[in-house]
Amino acid sequence: MKKIILTLGCVLIALLAFAQPSATDKKQETTTTEPVQVTGTIIRTTTEEGAAASYQPGKTLVVREDSSNYAGRYVLNGRGHVLNKAGEIVQTAIKPGTRVRVYYADMGDLRMIDHVVVID
């Protein structure tokens, strides 16, 4: 008799241990969306084309701009700012005379460089 009661108790515990929750046990969450108003200044990006005078990855890029005889110096902090036409990061030096397009925004007296694309 003890053996039967013990066996039934083990079966009952096993059933409870391996029981799967039913679909009604799941709680459904509701989400709501609220409109958000964003205000700020629109920063217009400008481009300038020219020929690279010198560049080593992670250093200063010197560009002779097409629109003037001025050689612009662009300090690029960190990697990932100079890209090829496919959008891949340029990890080698750029030869002098290589055509580039500089994407920047004027912030007062400063030119904030977004990225540079090597055209050649």
N, CA, C and O atoms as a GROMACS GRO file, in nm:
protein
  480
    1MET      N    1   0.082  -0.118   0.000
    1MET     CA    2   0.000   0.000   0.000
    1MET      C    3   0.088   0.125   0.000
    1MET      O    4   0.060   0.221  -0.072
    2LYS      N    5   0.193   0.123   0.081
    2LYS     CA    6   0.283   0.237   0.085
    2LYS      C    7   0.350   0.258  -0.051
    2LYS      O    8   0.374   0.370  -0.093
    3LYS      N    9   0.378   0.147  -0.118
    3LYS     CA   10   0.443   0.155  -0.248
    3LYS      C   11   0.351   0.222  -0.350
    3LYS      O   12   0.398   0.301  -0.431
    4ILE      N   13   0.224   0.193  -0.348
    4ILE     CA   14   0.127   0.250  -0.441
    4ILE      C   15   0.111   0.400  -0.415
    4ILE      O   16   0.110   0.480  -0.508
    5ILE      N   17   0.100   0.438  -0.288
    5ILE     CA   18   0.084   0.580  -0.252
    5ILE      C   19   0.209   0.658  -0.292
    5ILE      O   20   0.199   0.770  -0.342
    6LEU      N   21   0.325   0.600  -0.270
    6LEU     CA   22   0.450   0.664  -0.305
    6LEU      C   23   0.461   0.680  -0.457
    6LEU      O   24   0.506   0.784  -0.505
    7THR      N   25   0.421   0.578  -0.532
    7THR     CA   26   0.426   0.583  -0.678
    7THR      C   27   0.331   0.690  -0.731
    7THR      O   28   0.368   0.767  -0.820
    8LEU      N   29   0.209   0.697  -0.678
    8LEU     CA   30   0.112   0.798  -0.720
    8LEU      C   31   0.162   0.939  -0.686
    8LEU      O   32   0.142   1.032  -0.765
    9GLY      N   33   0.226   0.956  -0.573
    9GLY     CA   34   0.282   1.086  -0.536
    9GLY      C   35   0.391   1.130  -0.632
    9GLY      O   36   0.399   1.246  -0.670
   10CYS      N   37   0.477   1.035  -0.671
   10CYS     CA   38   0.585   1.066  -0.766
   10CYS      C   39   0.528   1.104  -0.902
   10CYS      O   40   0.577   1.196  -0.967
   11VAL      N   41   0.425   1.032  -0.946
   11VAL     CA   42   0.363   1.061  -1.075
   11VAL      C   43   0.300   1.200  -1.071
   11VAL      O   44   0.312   1.276  -1.167
   12LEU      N   45   0.233   1.233  -0.962
   12LEU     CA   46   0.169   1.364  -0.949
   12LEU      C   47   0.273   1.475  -0.951
   12LEU      O   48   0.254   1.577  -1.017
   13ILE      N   49   0.382   1.457  -0.882
   13ILE     CA   50   0.490   1.558  -0.881
   13ILE      C   51   0.552   1.571  -1.019
   13ILE      O   52   0.580   1.682  -1.063
   14ALA      N   53   0.572   1.460  -1.089
   14ALA     CA   54   0.630   1.463  -1.223
   14ALA      C   55   0.538   1.536  -1.320
   14ALA      O   56   0.585   1.614  -1.403
   15LEU      N   57   0.408   1.513  -1.310
   15LEU     CA   58   0.313   1.581  -1.397
   15LEU      C   59   0.317   1.732  -1.374
   15LEU      O   60   0.313   1.810  -1.469
   16LEU      N   61   0.324   1.773  -1.251
   16LEU     CA   62   0.329   1.916  -1.220
   16LEU      C   63   0.461   1.978  -1.266
   16LEU      O   64   0.464   2.094  -1.310
   17ALA      N   65   0.569   1.903  -1.256
   17ALA     CA   66   0.699   1.955  -1.294
   17ALA      C   67   0.711   1.975  -1.445
   17ALA      O   68   0.775   2.070  -1.490
   18PHE      N   69   0.651   1.886  -1.524
   18PHE     CA   70   0.662   1.894  -1.669
   18PHE      C   71   0.540   1.956  -1.735
   18PHE      O   72   0.527   1.949  -1.858
   19ALA      N   73   0.452   2.013  -1.660
   19ALA     CA   74   0.331   2.072  -1.716
   19ALA      C   75   0.365   2.196  -1.799
   19ALA      O   76   0.449   2.276  -1.759
   20GLN      N   77   0.299   2.210  -1.914
   20GLN     CA   78   0.318   2.326  -2.001
   20GLN      C   79   0.210   2.429  -1.968
   20GLN      O   80   0.094   2.393  -1.945
   21PRO      N   81   0.248   2.556  -1.965
   21PRO     CA   82   0.145   2.657  -1.939
   21PRO      C   83   0.050   2.666  -2.058
   21PRO      O   84   0.090   2.648  -2.173
   22SER      N   85  -0.072   2.692  -2.031
   22SER     CA   86  -0.171   2.702  -2.138
   22SER      C   87  -0.166   2.841  -2.201
   22SER      O   88  -0.104   2.932  -2.147
   23ALA      N   89  -0.231   2.856  -2.314
   23ALA     CA   90  -0.231   2.983  -2.386
   23ALA      C   91  -0.300   3.092  -2.306
   23ALA      O   92  -0.272   3.210  -2.326
   24THR      N   93  -0.388   3.056  -2.216
   24THR     CA   94  -0.460   3.156  -2.138
   24THR      C   95  -0.373   3.213  -2.027
   24THR      O   96  -0.408   3.314  -1.966
   25ASP      N   97  -0.259   3.148  -1.998
   25ASP     CA   98  -0.171   3.198  -1.893
   25ASP      C   99  -0.088   3.318  -1.938
   25ASP      O  100  -0.032   3.390  -1.855
   26LYS      N  101  -0.081   3.342  -2.069
   26LYS     CA  102   0.001   3.451  -2.121
   26LYS      C  103  -0.073   3.583  -2.107
   26LYS      O  104  -0.192   3.594  -2.136
   27LYS      N  105   0.001   3.680  -2.061
   27LYS     CA  106  -0.057   3.814  -2.049
   27LYS      C  107  -0.027   3.893  -2.175
   27LYS      O  108   0.085   3.888  -2.227
   28GLN      N  109  -0.124   3.963  -2.224
   28GLN     CA  110  -0.104   4.047  -2.341
   28GLN      C  111  -0.080   4.190  -2.296
   28GLN      O  112  -0.156   4.246  -2.217
   29GLU      N  113   0.028   4.247  -2.350
   29GLU     CA  114   0.060   4.385  -2.315
   29GLU      C  115   0.006   4.477  -2.423
   29GLU      O  116   0.011   4.445  -2.542
   30THR      N  117  -0.045   4.588  -2.382
   30THR     CA  118  -0.091   4.687  -2.479
   30THR      C  119   0.007   4.803  -2.480
   30THR      O  120   0.056   4.846  -2.376
   31THR      N  121   0.034   4.852  -2.599
   31THR     CA  122   0.124   4.966  -2.611
   31THR      C  123   0.049   5.081  -2.676
   31THR      O  124  -0.038   5.062  -2.761
   32THR      N  125   0.084   5.197  -2.634
   32THR     CA  126   0.024   5.316  -2.693
   32THR      C  127   0.135   5.404  -2.746
   32THR      O  128   0.246   5.406  -2.692
   33THR      N  129   0.105   5.476  -2.849
   33THR     CA  130   0.203   5.570  -2.904
   33THR      C  131   0.149   5.710  -2.889
   33THR      O  132   0.030   5.737  -2.905
   34GLU      N  133   0.240   5.798  -2.858
   34GLU     CA  134   0.203   5.937  -2.843
   34GLU      C  135   0.288   6.020  -2.938
   34GLU      O  136   0.407   5.993  -2.953
   35PRO      N  137   0.232   6.120  -3.001
   35PRO     CA  138   0.312   6.204  -3.090
   35PRO      C  139   0.413   6.285  -3.010
   35PRO      O  140   0.384   6.333  -2.900
   36VAL      N  141   0.532   6.300  -3.067
   36VAL     CA  142   0.638   6.376  -3.003
   36VAL      C  143   0.678   6.489  -3.095
   36VAL      O  144   0.701   6.467  -3.214
   37GLN      N  145   0.686   6.609  -3.044
   37GLN     CA  146   0.726   6.723  -3.123
   37GLN      C  147   0.874   6.750  -3.097
   37GLN      O  148   0.917   6.767  -2.983
   38VAL      N  149   0.951   6.754  -3.205
   38VAL     CA  150   1.094   6.779  -3.196
   38VAL      C  151   1.122   6.916  -3.256
   38VAL      O  152   1.081   6.946  -3.368
   39THR      N  153   1.192   6.998  -3.180
   39THR     CA  154   1.229   7.129  -3.231
   39THR      C  155   1.380   7.142  -3.230
   39THR      O  156   1.448   7.083  -3.146
   40GLY      N  157   1.431   7.219  -3.321
   40GLY     CA  158   1.576   7.238  -3.328
   40GLY      C  159   1.613   7.316  -3.452
   40GLY      O  160   1.527   7.359  -3.529
   41THR      N  161   1.740   7.333  -3.471
   41THR     CA  162   1.790   7.405  -3.585
   41THR      C  163   1.826   7.306  -3.695
   41THR      O  164   1.889   7.204  -3.669
   42ILE      N  165   1.787   7.337  -3.816
   42ILE     CA  166   1.824   7.254  -3.929
   42ILE      C  167   1.966   7.289  -3.969
   42ILE      O  168   1.998   7.406  -3.994
   43ILE      N  169   2.050   7.190  -3.974
   43ILE     CA  170   2.190   7.210  -4.012
   43ILE      C  171   2.204   7.166  -4.157
   43ILE      O  172   2.185   7.049  -4.188
   44ARG      N  173   2.235   7.258  -4.242
   44ARG     CA  174   2.250   7.229  -4.385
   44ARG      C  175   2.392   7.182  -4.413
   44ARG      O  176   2.490   7.245  -4.373
   45THR      N  177   2.400   7.070  -4.482
   45THR     CA  178   2.530   7.016  -4.519
   45THR      C  179   2.566   7.066  -4.658
   45THR      O  180   2.483   7.066  -4.749
   46THR      N  181   2.689   7.110  -4.674
   46THR     CA  182   2.739   7.162  -4.800
   46THR      C  183   2.853   7.072  -4.846
   46THR      O  184   2.917   7.005  -4.764
   47THR      N  185   2.878   7.070  -4.975
   47THR     CA  186   2.990   6.992  -5.026
   47THR      C  187   3.088   7.083  -5.097
   47THR      O  188   3.050   7.188  -5.149
   48GLU      N  189   3.211   7.043  -5.097
   48GLU     CA  190   3.318   7.114  -5.167
   48GLU      C  191   3.405   7.008  -5.231
   48GLU      O  192   3.443   6.911  -5.166
   49GLU      N  193   3.438   7.026  -5.360
   49GLU     CA  194   3.524   6.931  -5.427
   49GLU      C  195   3.662   6.988  -5.444
   49GLU      O  196   3.680   7.110  -5.453
   50GLY      N  197   3.760   6.900  -5.448
   50GLY     CA  198   3.896   6.943  -5.467
   50GLY      C  199   3.988   6.824  -5.482
   50GLY      O  200   3.944   6.710  -5.497
   51ALA      N  201   4.116   6.853  -5.477
   51ALA     CA  202   4.217   6.749  -5.488
   51ALA      C  203   4.291   6.739  -5.356
   51ALA      O  204   4.330   6.840  -5.297
   52ALA      N  205   4.310   6.618  -5.309
   52ALA     CA  206   4.382   6.597  -5.184
   52ALA      C  207   4.528   6.635  -5.204
   52ALA      O  208   4.590   6.598  -5.304
   53ALA      N  209   4.583   6.708  -5.109
   53ALA     CA  210   4.725   6.741  -5.112
   53ALA      C  211   4.801   6.640  -5.028
   53ALA      O  212   4.911   6.598  -5.064
   54SER      N  213   4.743   6.601  -4.914
   54SER     CA  214   4.805   6.498  -4.831
   54SER      C  215   4.702   6.445  -4.733
   54SER      O  216   4.612   6.516  -4.690
   55TYR      N  217   4.718   6.317  -4.698
   55TYR     CA  218   4.632   6.255  -4.596
   55TYR      C  219   4.693   6.122  -4.553
   55TYR      O  220   4.732   6.041  -4.637
   56GLN      N  221   4.700   6.102  -4.424
   56GLN     CA  222   4.734   5.974  -4.363
   56GLN      C  223   4.616   5.941  -4.272
   56GLN      O  224   4.568   6.029  -4.200
   57PRO      N  225   4.567   5.816  -4.272
   57PRO     CA  226   4.450   5.782  -4.189
   57PRO      C  227   4.467   5.828  -4.044
   57PRO      O  228   4.570   5.808  -3.981
   58GLY      N  229   4.361   5.892  -3.994
   58GLY     CA  230   4.360   5.940  -3.855
   58GLY      C  231   4.433   6.072  -3.837
   58GLY      O  232   4.457   6.113  -3.723
   59LYS      N  233   4.469   6.139  -3.945
   59LYS     CA  234   4.546   6.264  -3.938
   59LYS      C  235   4.468   6.378  -4.003
   59LYS      O  236   4.346   6.370  -4.020
   60THR      N  237   4.541   6.483  -4.038
   60THR     CA  238   4.482   6.600  -4.103
   60THR      C  239   4.475   6.579  -4.254
   60THR      O  240   4.570   6.531  -4.315
   61LEU      N  241   4.361   6.616  -4.313
   61LEU     CA  242   4.344   6.608  -4.457
   61LEU      C  243   4.361   6.748  -4.514
   61LEU      O  244   4.294   6.841  -4.470
   62VAL      N  245   4.450   6.763  -4.609
   62VAL     CA  246   4.469   6.892  -4.676
   62VAL      C  247   4.411   6.878  -4.816
   62VAL      O  248   4.449   6.788  -4.891
   63VAL      N  249   4.318   6.969  -4.851
   63VAL     CA  250   4.249   6.964  -4.980
   63VAL      C  251   4.268   7.096  -5.052
   63VAL      O  252   4.244   7.202  -4.993
   64ARG      N  253   4.310   7.092  -5.177
   64ARG     CA  254   4.313   7.211  -5.262
   64ARG      C  255   4.176   7.220  -5.327
   64ARG      O  256   4.142   7.140  -5.414
   65GLU      N  257   4.096   7.319  -5.283
   65GLU     CA  258   3.959   7.332  -5.329
   65GLU      C  259   3.954   7.383  -5.472
   65GLU      O  260   4.035   7.467  -5.511
   66ASP      N  261   3.858   7.332  -5.550
   66ASP     CA  262   3.843   7.372  -5.690
   66ASP      C  263   3.801   7.517  -5.704
   66ASP      O  264   3.842   7.585  -5.799
   67SER      N  265   3.719   7.566  -5.612
   67SER     CA  266   3.661   7.700  -5.626
   67SER      C  267   3.759   7.812  -5.593
   67SER      O  268   3.728   7.929  -5.614
   68SER      N  269   3.877   7.777  -5.540
   68SER     CA  270   3.974   7.882  -5.506
   68SER      C  271   4.114   7.824  -5.506
   68SER      O  272   4.132   7.704  -5.524
   69ASN      N  273   4.210   7.909  -5.485
   69ASN     CA  274   4.348   7.864  -5.472
   69ASN      C  275   4.380   7.830  -5.327
   69ASN      O  276   4.495   7.802  -5.294
   70TYR      N  277   4.280   7.834  -5.242
   70TYR     CA  278   4.296   7.809  -5.099
   70TYR      C  279   4.309   7.660  -5.073
   70TYR      O  280   4.231   7.580  -5.125
   71ALA      N  281   4.404   7.624  -4.994
   71ALA     CA  282   4.418   7.484  -4.951
   71ALA      C  283   4.353   7.470  -4.814
   71ALA      O  284   4.405   7.521  -4.715
   72GLY      N  285   4.239   7.402  -4.808
   72GLY     CA  286   4.169   7.385  -4.682
   72GLY      C  287   4.230   7.272  -4.602
   72GLY      O  288   4.264   7.167  -4.656
   73ARG      N  289   4.243   7.294  -4.472
   73ARG     CA  290   4.294   7.190  -4.383
   73ARG      C  291   4.176   7.141  -4.301
   73ARG      O  292   4.106   7.219  -4.236
   74TYR      N  293   4.154   7.012  -4.304
   74TYR     CA  294   4.044   6.951  -4.231
   74TYR      C  295   4.103   6.852  -4.131
   74TYR      O  296   4.168   6.755  -4.170
   75VAL      N  297   4.079   6.876  -4.005
   75VAL     CA  298   4.127   6.786  -3.901
   75VAL      C  299   4.017   6.683  -3.876
   75VAL      O  300   3.906   6.718  -3.838
   76LEU      N  301   4.050   6.558  -3.898
   76LEU     CA  302   3.952   6.451  -3.884
   76LEU      C  303   3.984   6.373  -3.757
   76LEU      O  304   4.083   6.299  -3.751
   77ASN      N  305   3.900   6.390  -3.656
   77ASN     CA  306   3.922   6.321  -3.529
   77ASN      C  307   3.864   6.181  -3.537
   77ASN      O  308   3.742   6.164  -3.543
   78GLY      N  309   3.950   6.083  -3.536
   78GLY     CA  310   3.904   5.944  -3.538
   78GLY      C  311   3.890   5.889  -3.678
   78GLY      O  312   3.900   5.962  -3.777
   79ARG      N  313   3.866   5.761  -3.684
   79ARG     CA  314   3.852   5.692  -3.812
   79ARG      C  315   3.707   5.694  -3.859
   79ARG      O  316   3.615   5.724  -3.783
   80GLY      N  317   3.690   5.663  -3.986
   80GLY     CA  318   3.555   5.650  -4.040
   80GLY      C  319   3.504   5.774  -4.109
   80GLY      O  320   3.388   5.777  -4.151
   81HIS      N  321   3.586   5.876  -4.122
   81HIS     CA  322   3.540   5.998  -4.189
   81HIS      C  323   3.573   6.001  -4.337
   81HIS      O  324   3.508   6.072  -4.413
   82VAL      N  325   3.673   5.924  -4.381
   82VAL     CA  326   3.712   5.922  -4.521
   82VAL      C  327   3.666   5.790  -4.581
   82VAL      O  328   3.706   5.682  -4.536
   83LEU      N  329   3.581   5.799  -4.684
   83LEU     CA  330   3.519   5.682  -4.744
   83LEU      C  331   3.548   5.678  -4.894
   83LEU      O  332   3.578   5.780  -4.955
   84ASN      N  333   3.540   5.558  -4.952
   84ASN     CA  334   3.547   5.549  -5.097
   84ASN      C  335   3.406   5.558  -5.154
   84ASN      O  336   3.311   5.574  -5.078
   85LYS      N  337   3.391   5.547  -5.286
   85LYS     CA  338   3.259   5.561  -5.349
   85LYS      C  339   3.161   5.454  -5.303
   85LYS      O  340   3.039   5.475  -5.306
   86ALA      N  341   3.212   5.339  -5.262
   86ALA     CA  342   3.125   5.229  -5.216
   86ALA      C  343   3.083   5.246  -5.070
   86ALA      O  344   3.006   5.165  -5.019
   87GLY      N  345   3.133   5.351  -5.003
   87GLY     CA  346   3.098   5.374  -4.863
   87GLY      C  347   3.187   5.302  -4.765
   87GLY      O  348   3.157   5.301  -4.645
   88GLU      N  349   3.295   5.242  -4.812
   88GLU     CA  350   3.388   5.171  -4.725
   88GLU      C  351   3.493   5.268  -4.672
   88GLU      O  352   3.532   5.361  -4.741
   89ILE      N  353   3.539   5.245  -4.550
   89ILE     CA  354   3.638   5.332  -4.486
   89ILE      C  355   3.772   5.317  -4.557
   89ILE      O  356   3.819   5.206  -4.580
   90VAL      N  357   3.834   5.431  -4.591
   90VAL     CA  358   3.966   5.431  -4.653
   90VAL      C  359   4.069   5.415  -4.541
   90VAL      O  360   4.074   5.496  -4.448
   91GLN      N  361   4.149   5.311  -4.551
   91GLN     CA  362   4.245   5.283  -4.445
   91GLN      C  363   4.390   5.300  -4.490
   91GLN      O  364   4.483   5.264  -4.418
   92THR      N  365   4.406   5.354  -4.609
   92THR     CA  366   4.541   5.378  -4.660
   92THR      C  367   4.559   5.527  -4.685
   92THR      O  368   4.462   5.604  -4.680
   93ALA      N  369   4.682   5.567  -4.710
   93ALA     CA  370   4.710   5.707  -4.742
   93ALA      C  371   4.646   5.743  -4.875
   93ALA      O  372   4.632   5.658  -4.963
   94ILE      N  373   4.609   5.869  -4.891
   94ILE     CA  374   4.554   5.917  -5.016
   94ILE      C  375   4.666   5.988  -5.092
   94ILE      O  376   4.736   6.072  -5.036
   95LYS      N  377   4.682   5.951  -5.218
   95LYS     CA  378   4.788   6.011  -5.300
   95LYS      C  379   4.754   6.156  -5.330
   95LYS      O  380   4.638   6.189  -5.353
   96PRO      N  381   4.856   6.244  -5.331
   96PRO     CA  382   4.831   6.384  -5.370
   96PRO      C  383   4.770   6.390  -5.510
   96PRO      O  384   4.811   6.318  -5.601
   97GLY      N  385   4.670   6.478  -5.526
   97GLY     CA  386   4.601   6.493  -5.653
   97GLY      C  387   4.475   6.410  -5.665
   97GLY      O  388   4.399   6.427  -5.761
   98THR      N  389   4.450   6.320  -5.571
   98THR     CA  390   4.330   6.237  -5.573
   98THR      C  391   4.208   6.326  -5.551
   98THR      O  392   4.207   6.408  -5.459
   99ARG      N  393   4.106   6.309  -5.633
   99ARG     CA  394   3.983   6.390  -5.624
   99ARG      C  395   3.902   6.346  -5.501
   99ARG      O  396   3.880   6.227  -5.479
  100VAL      N  397   3.856   6.444  -5.424
  100VAL     CA  398   3.775   6.417  -5.305
  100VAL      C  399   3.658   6.515  -5.300
  100VAL      O  400   3.663   6.623  -5.358
  101ARG      N  401   3.553   6.474  -5.231
  101ARG     CA  402   3.437   6.560  -5.204
  101ARG      C  403   3.422   6.566  -5.053
  101ARG      O  404   3.407   6.464  -4.987
  102VAL      N  405   3.426   6.688  -4.997
  102VAL     CA  406   3.417   6.710  -4.853
  102VAL      C  407   3.273   6.751  -4.820
  102VAL      O  408   3.221   6.846  -4.878
  103TYR      N  409   3.209   6.679  -4.728
  103TYR     CA  410   3.075   6.712  -4.680
  103TYR      C  411   3.090   6.780  -4.544
  103TYR      O  412   3.146   6.721  -4.452
  104TYR      N  413   3.041   6.902  -4.532
  104TYR     CA  414   3.058   6.978  -4.409
  104TYR      C  415   2.938   7.066  -4.383
  104TYR      O  416   2.853   7.085  -4.470
  105ALA      N  417   2.932   7.119  -4.262
  105ALA     CA  418   2.830   7.217  -4.223
  105ALA      C  419   2.902   7.335  -4.161
  105ALA      O  420   2.994   7.318  -4.081
  106ASP      N  421   2.859   7.456  -4.197
  106ASP     CA  422   2.915   7.576  -4.137
  106ASP      C  423   2.845   7.603  -4.005
  106ASP      O  424   2.723   7.614  -4.000
  107MET      N  425   2.922   7.613  -3.898
  107MET     CA  426   2.870   7.642  -3.766
  107MET      C  427   2.940   7.769  -3.718
  107MET      O  428   3.040   7.763  -3.648
  108GLY      N  429   2.885   7.884  -3.758
  108GLY     CA  430   2.953   8.011  -3.727
  108GLY      C  431   3.078   8.022  -3.811
  108GLY      O  432   3.071   8.015  -3.934
  109ASP      N  433   3.192   8.038  -3.748
  109ASP     CA  434   3.319   8.047  -3.818
  109ASP      C  435   3.385   7.911  -3.839
  109ASP      O  436   3.491   7.901  -3.900
  110LEU      N  437   3.322   7.806  -3.789
  110LEU     CA  438   3.380   7.673  -3.798
  110LEU      C  439   3.316   7.592  -3.910
  110LEU      O  440   3.197   7.606  -3.938
  111ARG      N  441   3.396   7.509  -3.973
  111ARG     CA  442   3.347   7.411  -4.069
  111ARG      C  443   3.352   7.275  -4.002
  111ARG      O  444   3.460   7.223  -3.975
  112MET      N  445   3.236   7.219  -3.975
  112MET     CA  446   3.228   7.088  -3.910
  112MET      C  447   3.219   6.981  -4.019
  112MET      O  448   3.121   6.973  -4.092
  113ILE      N  449   3.323   6.899  -4.028
  113ILE     CA  450   3.330   6.797  -4.132
  113ILE      C  451   3.247   6.676  -4.090
  113ILE      O  452   3.262   6.624  -3.980
  114ASP      N  453   3.159   6.634  -4.181
  114ASP     CA  454   3.081   6.513  -4.158
  114ASP      C  455   3.158   6.394  -4.212
  114ASP      O  456   3.188   6.299  -4.138
  115HIS      N  457   3.191   6.397  -4.340
  115HIS     CA  458   3.270   6.290  -4.400
  115HIS      C  459   3.331   6.338  -4.532
  115HIS      O  460   3.292   6.441  -4.586
  116VAL      N  461   3.426   6.261  -4.582
  116VAL     CA  462   3.494   6.290  -4.708
  116VAL      C  463   3.482   6.166  -4.795
  116VAL      O  464   3.502   6.054  -4.747
  117VAL      N  465   3.449   6.186  -4.924
  117VAL     CA  466   3.438   6.074  -5.016
  117VAL      C  467   3.549   6.089  -5.121
  117VAL      O  468   3.563   6.195  -5.182
  118VAL      N  469   3.627   5.983  -5.139
  118VAL     CA  470   3.730   5.981  -5.242
  118VAL      C  471   3.660   5.948  -5.374
  118VAL      O  472   3.599   5.842  -5.388
  119ILE      N  473   3.670   6.039  -5.472
  119ILE     CA  474   3.599   6.025  -5.599
  119ILE      C  475   3.676   5.937  -5.697
  119ILE      O  476   3.615   5.855  -5.766
  120ASP      N  477   3.807   5.952  -5.703
  120ASP     CA  478   3.888   5.874  -5.798
  120ASP      C  479   3.895   5.730  -5.758
  120ASP      O  480   3.959   5.650  -5.827
   0.00000   0.00000   0.00000
